[in-house]
Amino acid sequence: MSKRGPEREATLKAAKGFLIGLVTCGLIGGAIALFSMKGLYLLPDKVCDGAVQRDIAIQSLPRARAAEEHSNQGGTGDKFDFYCNVSTSGDSILSGMVDLRDTPRSAWEEHYGSLAGNHVIRVTRGGIEALTQTDDDSAISSVYVSCQPRNMKEDAGKQEYALIAEVNVTGKSRATGGELRQALTDFAYQLTRHAYKLAECKEPRSFPEALPRYEED
């Protein structure tokens, strides 16, 4: 009997040490895995030529080992466009495009609403409008703001030029439903606010810090 006590104690100590080792390895492995998935957090605080808060990309896209962002202005005047995308090593892409179009507000609404067969919800502030589709799994958000290009002739004044942004996610997303639609709209709005300066629209305009939040049914 006297030998069993020390043997049992040694066995318990060994088991305890084994468990501690497993927990330690698990914690270290988890920390390494978490660190290796910090790709989006390594992007600049503001992406898209300093236009959009990085947190919107973090909210929209899944964690990934690596991420990169790319933006470019493709033209000027009535040919103006500006795009930006944030892509990850997990093949998810947050894409945004703003271009100048001769498009009345009603045509913009129809394009994303009834003509596309989707139900949309809208918000507006100070003449700036945003909408998002609520019955589309891919989630698309758009922003509309009037913009008459400086180089347009006076006889073209009757045309309804506007900057129109469209943002969506290709591949898997981190957020879903209303949270994703709101994030995409925030991305589109910040991109449009930046594009308004680059496009050199005739009318000066003040942009609010953010648009109103969606209130979904």
Secondary structure, DSSP 8 states (H G I E B T S, - for coil): -TTHHHHHHHHHHHHHHHHHHHHHHHHHHHHHHHHHTBTGGGS-SEETTTTEEHHHHHHHS--BS-EEEEEEE---GGG-EEEEEEEETTS-EEEEEEEEEE--HHHHHHHHTGGGT--EEEEEETTEEEEEESS-TT-EEEEEEE--BTTS-GGGTTS-EEEEEEEEEES--SS-HHHHHHHHHHHHHHHHHHHHHHTTBSS-----SS-------
